[in-house]
Amino acid sequence: MSLLATAAPLRIGPLTLDVPVVLAPMAGITNTAFRRLCREYGAGLYVSEMITSRALVERTPESMRLIRHHESETPRSIQLYGVDPATIRRAITMLVAEDRADHIDLNFGCPVPKVTRKGGGAALPWKLDLFREIVEAAVDAAGPLPLTVKMRKGIDADHLTYLEAGRIAEGAGVASIALHARTASEFYSGHADWSAIAKLKETVTSVPVLGNGDIWSAEDALRMVDETGADGVVVGRGCLGKPWLFGDLAAAFTDGVARSSDGTVAEPTLGEVAAAFRRHAELLVEFFESEERACRDIRKHVAWYFKGYTVGGELRAALAMSSSLGEIDELLATLDGDQPYPGEPAEGQRGRAGTPKTPSLPDRWLESRELGAAHRADVAAAELHHSGG
């Protein structure tokens, strides 16, 4: 059933996306290899893994590797994380001066304790002055490059930040705002509150608002846009082990329907899934410049790719222990390539949902919406600790 008219192109500053779909940054997932694989199935904006601004300024080997793009990737999109306006400004200035990106996104949505306990990610917009300083500095440093932000509803149900942060970001001149419709305390549990996306869309009127959360299929994407008025969607866990989802989304937003009799929705045989898995591994070898490291990295994708298919536990375990493309080829050759798409068992949620939890925050973080001298010192110190990318 048609849910909306053919979608208009999504304009993010000077960028025009024929399909209003963005691949969400996911740590350890959205490297060059996975982005290239997804691009082979459909159009959109494909964002890098979250990169720490301090590590980038210090040009650590890992951060410099993570910002590399294959020549086929255009536009080039990089997401940065940081808690210090000066450091973020320096990182973006470097990216612009060295022509390393066409689009930069700032992370204000990460719920992981090691990030929020330093006042970063989803915790940061609570401090309105710090949030404003960072976004204004980033927009200024980006110059002609579109600077966007991705955030959550807030810290928890009693400490929502998204509407105020949306107004500040819009006023600072960002090119678009994406909202993951959960709080940090919800992590990835429960159901995303799409009504929050609608509220943000009503609040922010001069730049595109994108919705994120619980998009497991093209039908979900169309329904989100229909229910919220969002200008586009951001897809995260729904594409794990399912890169062809971007082909489904392209067809859906082009035709205005999510399913049709002409095969616009991918229903891959086991052989086609195996081929995608093998292509992913091959691209990882190129990215890591190491077959052994690539084979270690592809292991976490095994369960996602073969979700719902009849693939024995021993074979799955063997794939998750393989150390070369040759071993992978031998194992995949034992599969029944003609096994049809299993339908519902292959659909739905992917990745760990987790359970609600109390966010880790700096001491007395919630006592004021302003940063204050003590927390400003904490933030400065936090920038000295980084993950190397």
C-alpha positions in Angstrom: 0.0 0.0 0.0 1.3 3.4 -0.9 2.1 5.5 2.2 3.4 8.7 0.6 4.0 10.4 -2.6 7.4 9.9 -4.3 9.9 11.4 -1.9 11.6 14.7 -2.8 15.4 14.8 -2.8 16.8 15.6 0.6 19.0 18.7 0.7 21.6 19.0 3.5 23.3 22.3 2.8 24.8 22.1 -0.6 24.4 18.3 -0.7 21.4 16.8 -2.5 20.5 13.2 -1.8 18.1 11.6 -4.3 17.1 9.1 -1.5 16.4 10.7 1.9 18.3 7.9 3.8 21.4 8.2 6.0 23.5 5.3 7.4 23.9 5.9 11.1 27.5 5.9 12.5 28.1 2.7 14.4 31.3 2.0 16.2 33.2 -1.0 14.7 30.6 -1.3 11.9 30.4 1.7 9.5 34.0 1.6 8.3 34.9 2.1 4.7 34.2 -1.6 3.9 30.7 -1.6 5.2 29.9 1.8 3.7 31.0 0.6 0.3 29.0 -2.6 0.5 25.8 -0.6 1.4 26.4 1.8 -1.5 26.5 -1.1 -3.9 22.8 -1.7 -3.0 21.4 1.8 -2.7 21.8 5.5 -2.6 22.0 7.7 0.5 24.5 9.4 2.8 26.9 6.9 4.5 28.6 8.2 7.7 31.8 7.1 9.2 32.3 5.6 12.6 32.4 8.1 15.4 35.9 9.6 15.6 37.2 11.3 18.7 38.2 15.0 18.0 41.2 14.9 20.3 42.6 11.8 18.6 42.1 13.4 15.2 43.9 16.6 16.3 46.7 14.4 17.5 46.6 12.5 14.2 46.7 9.1 15.9 47.2 6.3 13.3 43.8 4.8 14.1 41.9 8.0 13.7 43.7 8.9 10.5 42.8 5.4 9.1 39.2 5.8 10.1 38.8 9.1 8.2 40.0 7.6 5.0 37.5 7.2 2.2 37.6 5.0 -0.9 37.6 6.9 -4.1 34.2 5.6 -4.9 32.7 7.2 -1.8 31.0 10.5 -2.5 29.9 12.5 -0.6 32.5 11.7 2.1 30.9 11.9 5.5 32.6 11.9 8.9 31.1 12.0 12.4 33.1 13.6 15.3 32.7 13.3 19.0 34.1 15.7 21.5 33.3 17.8 24.6 35.6 20.8 24.1 34.7 23.5 21.5 38.3 24.4 20.8 39.4 20.8 20.1 36.4 20.2 17.9 37.1 23.5 16.0 40.7 22.3 15.4 39.6 18.9 14.2 37.1 20.3 11.8 39.6 23.0 10.6 42.0 20.1 9.8 39.4 18.1 7.9 38.4 21.2 5.8 42.0 22.4 5.1 43.1 18.9 4.0 39.9 18.2 2.0 39.1 15.0 3.8 35.3 15.4 4.0 32.2 16.7 2.2 30.0 16.5 5.3 30.6 16.5 9.1 28.3 15.3 11.7 28.5 15.9 15.5 27.6 13.1 17.9 25.3 14.1 20.8 23.5 10.8 21.0 26.0 8.2 22.2 24.6 6.5 25.4 27.7 4.5 26.2 28.9 5.0 29.8 32.5 5.8 28.9 31.3 8.7 26.8 28.4 10.0 29.0 30.4 9.9 32.3 32.7 12.5 30.8 29.8 14.7 29.8 29.8 13.7 26.2 27.3 12.1 23.8 23.7 12.2 25.0 24.7 13.9 28.3 26.2 17.0 26.7 23.1 18.9 25.5 22.0 19.1 29.1 24.6 21.9 29.4 23.0 24.4 27.1 26.0 26.8 27.0 28.5 24.1 26.2 26.2 22.6 23.5 25.8 26.1 21.9 29.6 26.8 22.1 30.4 23.5 20.4 27.9 23.7 17.6 28.7 27.4 16.8 32.4 26.6 16.7 31.8 23.6 14.5 29.6 25.4 12.0 32.1 28.3 11.8 35.0 25.9 11.3 33.2 23.9 8.7 32.7 26.9 6.5 31.1 25.8 3.2 30.8 22.1 4.4 27.4 21.1 5.8 27.6 20.6 9.5 24.9 18.5 11.1 24.1 17.1 14.5 22.7 13.8 15.7 21.2 13.5 19.2 18.8 11.7 21.5 15.7 12.8 23.3 17.7 13.5 26.4 19.3 11.8 29.4 16.1 10.2 30.8 12.4 11.0 30.9 12.9 13.6 33.5 15.8 15.3 31.7 14.8 15.8 28.1 17.0 18.1 25.9 16.0 17.6 22.3 13.7 20.5 21.7 16.0 23.1 23.3 19.0 21.6 21.6 17.2 21.6 18.3 16.4 25.3 18.5 20.0 26.1 19.4 21.4 23.9 16.6 19.0 25.5 14.1 20.0 29.0 15.3 23.7 28.1 15.0 23.3 27.3 11.3 23.4 23.5 11.2 22.4 21.9 7.9 20.1 19.2 9.4 19.2 17.6 12.7 18.8 13.9 13.3 17.0 12.5 16.4 17.2 9.0 17.8 13.9 8.9 19.5 15.1 7.3 22.7 16.8 8.7 25.9 20.3 7.7 27.0 18.7 5.7 29.8 16.7 3.6 27.4 19.9 2.7 25.5 18.4 0.6 22.7 15.6 -1.0 24.7 11.9 -0.7 24.2 10.4 1.2 21.3 11.5 4.5 19.8 9.2 7.3 20.6 8.4 8.6 17.1 6.1 11.3 18.4 9.3 13.1 19.6 10.5 13.2 16.0 7.2 14.9 15.1 7.6 17.4 17.9 11.1 18.2 16.8 9.9 18.7 13.2 7.2 21.1 14.5 9.9 23.0 16.5 12.7 23.1 13.8 11.3 24.6 10.6 14.2 25.9 8.6 16.4 22.8 8.2 15.6 19.1 7.6 14.8 16.9 10.5 15.7 13.2 10.2 14.2 10.4 12.3 16.1 7.4 13.8 15.0 4.4 15.8 13.3 1.1 15.0 13.7 1.2 11.2 14.0 -2.5 10.4 12.4 -2.4 6.9 11.4 -0.1 4.1 7.8 -0.2 5.5 9.1 1.2 8.8 10.9 4.0 7.0 7.8 5.0 5.1 5.6 4.8 8.1 8.0 7.0 10.2 8.0 9.7 7.5 4.2 9.5 7.2 3.6 9.6 11.0 6.2 12.2 11.9 6.6 14.5 8.9 10.4 13.8 9.0 12.4 14.8 5.9 14.3 11.6 5.9 15.4 8.6 8.0 18.6 7.5 9.6 19.2 3.7 9.6 21.3 2.0 12.2 20.9 -1.6 13.5 18.3 -2.4 10.9 21.0 -2.8 8.2 23.3 -5.1 10.3 23.9 -8.2 8.1 21.3 -6.7 5.7 23.1 -4.2 3.4 20.4 -4.8 0.7 18.0 -2.8 3.0 19.4 0.3 1.2 18.1 -1.0 -2.1 14.7 -1.6 -0.5 14.7 2.0 0.9 15.7 3.5 -2.5 12.8 1.6 -4.2 10.4 2.6 -1.4 11.2 6.3 -1.5 11.3 6.4 -5.3 8.0 4.6 -5.8 6.2 5.5 -2.6 5.5 1.9 -1.8 7.4 -0.5 0.4 6.5 -3.8 -1.2 5.5 -4.7 -4.7 5.2 -7.8 -6.9 8.2 -6.9 -9.1 10.8 -7.7 -6.4 11.7 -4.2 -5.2 12.1 -5.6 -1.7 15.1 -8.0 -1.5 14.2 -11.5 -0.4 17.7 -13.1 -0.9 18.3 -16.8 -1.1 21.0 -18.2 1.2 23.4 -18.1 -1.7 22.9 -14.4 -2.2 23.4 -13.8 1.5 26.6 -15.8 1.5 27.8 -13.7 -1.5 27.1 -10.5 0.4 29.0 -11.9 3.4 31.9 -12.9 1.3 32.0 -9.4 -0.4 32.0 -7.8 3.0 35.0 -9.9 4.1 36.8 -9.0 0.9 36.2 -5.3 1.4 37.4 -5.6 5.0 40.7 -7.1 3.8 41.2 -4.1 1.6 40.3 -1.7 4.4 42.5 -3.3 7.1 45.2 -4.3 4.6 45.3 -7.5 6.6 43.4 -10.7 5.7 43.7 -12.1 9.2 42.4 -8.9 10.9 39.5 -8.7 8.3 38.5 -12.2 9.1 38.5 -11.4 12.8 36.3 -8.4 12.2 33.7 -10.2 10.0 33.1 -12.7 12.8 30.7 -10.4 14.6 28.5 -10.1 11.5 27.9 -13.9 11.1 24.7 -14.0 13.2 23.3 -10.9 11.6 23.8 -12.1 8.0 22.3 -15.6 8.6 19.5 -14.5 10.9 16.5 -16.7 10.2 18.2 -19.1 7.7 18.7 -22.7 8.3 22.5 -22.7 9.0 23.8 -25.1 11.6 25.4 -24.0 14.8 28.7 -25.7 13.9 28.9 -23.9 10.6 28.1 -20.6 12.2 30.8 -21.2 14.9 33.3 -22.2 12.2 32.6 -19.0 10.2 33.1 -17.1 13.5 36.5 -18.7 13.9 37.8 -18.5 10.3 41.1 -16.7 9.8 41.3 -16.5 6.0 39.2 -15.9 2.9 40.0 -19.4 1.8 38.5 -20.9 5.0 35.4 -18.7 4.5 35.0 -19.8 0.9 35.2 -23.5 1.9 32.6 -23.0 4.6 30.2 -21.0 2.4 30.5 -23.7 -0.3 28.8 -26.2 2.0 25.6 -24.1 2.2 22.5 -24.8 0.2 22.6 -21.7 -1.9 19.1 -22.3 -3.2 17.5 -22.1 0.3 14.8 -19.4 0.0 14.3 -16.3 2.0 12.8 -17.5 5.3 10.5 -14.5 5.7 9.5 -13.4 9.2 12.4 -15.1 11.0 14.8 -12.9 9.0 12.9 -9.7 9.7 12.7 -7.5 12.7 15.2 -6.3 15.2 19.0 -6.8 14.8 21.7 -6.1 17.3 21.4 -6.1 21.1 18.6 -4.1 22.5 19.9 -4.1 26.1 17.9 -2.9 29.1 17.2 0.5 30.5 19.9 1.7 32.8 20.8 4.8 34.8 23.2 6.9 32.7 26.8 7.4 34.0 27.3 11.2 34.3 29.9 13.5 35.8 29.3 14.3 39.5 26.4 16.7 40.0 25.9 17.1 36.3 22.1 17.5 36.5 22.1 20.2 39.1 22.3 23.0 36.5 21.8 23.5 32.8 24.9 25.7 32.7 28.4 24.2 32.7 30.0 26.0 35.6 33.7 26.3 36.4 34.1 22.8 38.0 32.5 21.0 35.1 34.3 23.0 32.6 37.6 21.8 34.1 36.2 18.2 33.9 35.4 18.7 30.3 38.8 20.0 29.5 40.4 17.0 31.2 38.0 14.6 29.4 39.5 15.7 26.1 42.9 14.5 27.2 41.5 10.9 27.3 40.6 9.3 24.0 40.1 6.0 22.3 42.4 6.7 19.4 39.5 7.0 17.0 
